[in-house]
Amino acid sequence: MSYGPQPGYPQQPQYGPPHGYGPPQRYGPPGTAMAYVCAVLFLVCGVLALITAIVSWDGSTDNVDLLVATVGAAFSDDVTGNIDFAISVTMTVACSTLVFALILFARLDFVRWVLGFIGGVVTIYYVYAIIKILSDGGGEFIAMVVVSFVSWAAATVLVLLPATGRAMRGYQRKLQYPQQPYPPQQMGYPY
């Protein structure tokens, strides 16, 4: 509790506002590099998925590594009995990812969450596919599945990081118009 200046005593210099008050420290606007890095990584993932779908188009390819790397190939026997299901799922994932990755270059925040969801689902699928292929004894065909898993997992983790959120345009607007905290007098403090 402060009683104000007392007569005859020297005033103590005030070295700033009380602890917890005042404007937040700003170190400049956040960089936009993370948004662009994530967009490029998702473009790579989309192109990789598109290539695996095109190479496996009719299911009669000699490249088994790419055939098992299609999204949904682990479920093809259970769903339709042929690879057409996996090829259509892979084409859908690839085209959706490419479109949203191109939109991410505009640094729209909702696109980051859409890509995070798509990437999360595909990453979980590849974890299942790796386990299924290894349990079925197909270890010699796992290389492309592991490459796909690593690329999707890396892109998904990076797009969901807080640094990527700060690189989006919405965060830039929050810095431009920050909310002002209540003055100490309105909060019941006698300062």
N, C-alpha and C positions, 0 to 999 in steps of 0.2 A: 504494500500500500504506500502510495506516495503522497506527501503533504505539500508538495510544491516547494519553491525556493524559500529558504529561511533567511531572515536578515542577519547579516554579519558573517555568514558562511560563504566561502567561494563556491560557485556553481561547478558541478561536475560536467565535463564536456560530454555531450551525447554523440556516440560514435555510430549512430544509425538507428533504424527502427528497432523496436523490441523483437526478440527472436520469434520467427515464424511469420512476420509481417513484411510487407514490402513487395516489390515486383519480383517475379521469379528471375533467376539468373538465365540470361540468354547468351548462347555462344554462337549465334548466327543461325540462319535457316538450315534445316536438315538437308543433307545431300539427296539427290535423286538417283544416285547410282544403283541402289538396291532394287528399285523398281525396274530399271532397265536390265539389270542382271537377271532378275527373276523372269522377265519377259523373254529374254534370250534362252534361258534354260528351258522354259516351257515350249518355246519354238522348237528346240532340239528334241524334246520329248515327243512333241506332236509329229515332227518329221520322221523320227525313229518309228513311231507307231504306224504312220502312214506307209513307210517302206516295208515293215513287216506284213501289213495287210495286203499290199500290192504284190509282193513276192509270193505270198501264200494264197493268192486270189482264188485258185481253183482247187486247192488242197492237194495237188499232185506234184508239188515242188520237191526237188531233191535236197533242198536245204532244210533239214529238220530243225536246226537251231532257230531259224526264223519262224518256222511253223509253230513251235511250242511257245515262242515269245509273243504270239498274238494274245491280246487281252480276251480272256474267256476260254482259251483252249483247254484249260483244266476242267471246265464244266461242259465241254462240247458233247462228250459221250453221254452225260446225264440228261442234257436238254434235248438235243436233236439227233445225236448219233453221228453227225458229220461236222466238219470244220466251218461250215457256213455261218453258224452262230457266232463263232469267235471272230471271223473276218468282219461281220457286220458290226459287232461291238467295237472292234478295234478301229474301224473306219469312223464310227460315231465319236469315239473318244478322241481320235486324232484330229478330226475336223473341228470338234468343239474346242479342243485345246488350242489349236492354231488360231481360231477366231478370237478367243478370249485372250490369248497371249498378245495378239496384235492390238487389241483394245487396251491391254495393260500398259502399252507404251504411252497412252494418254494419262496414265497414273490415276485411274479411277479406283476408289477404294473397294467398291462392291465386287469388282472383277477379281481383286486379290482373294476375296473369300470364296468366290466361285471356283477359281483355279485351285485354291487350297482344298476344297471339297472334292473336286475331280481327282486331283493328285493324291489325296488321302485314300480314296476308294481304290484307285489303280495300284497304289503302293501296297495296300492290304491284300489286294488280289495277288500281286507278285509274291508276297510272303507265302500265301497259300500255294501258289504254283511251284515255288521252290521246294516247299515241303512235300508236295505231291509228287513232283518229278524225282526227287531224291528217294522217296519211299517206294516208288515204282521201279527203282534201279536205273533211271535214265541220267545218271551223272555226267555222261559224255555229251549230253545235249543241253546242259544247264548254262553255258557261257552267256548266251544272248539274253536269257531270262534274268541273270544276275546283273548284266549291264543295264537292262531296262529298269530293274528294281532300284539300282543305285541312282540312275538319272532321275527317275520319278521321285524317289525319296528326297534327294538333294533339293530339287526344285520345290517340293512341297514344304520342306522345313524352312527354306529361305523365304518363301512367300508369306509364311505365317509369323516370321520374326517381327518383333516390335520396330526394328530399324526399317523394315520395308513399309510398315504402317506410317512411319514418320516421313517416308519419301513420297507418300501419296498427296494429292492436291487438297484433300479435306483437312489434313494436318496443317498444311500451309495456311489455310483460312483460320484455323484455331490460333495460330501464332499471330496472325494479323489482328484479330479481334479477341484478345484474351478476356476471360471473365475477371472482373475486379473483385477482390475479396471485400467483405464488409469492413468498414473502418472499426477500430477497436472500441469506439464509443458505442456503436450500435450493437456490439456483441456483449455489452455489459461490463467491459473493462474500464477502469477509471483513467486510463492513460490519455 
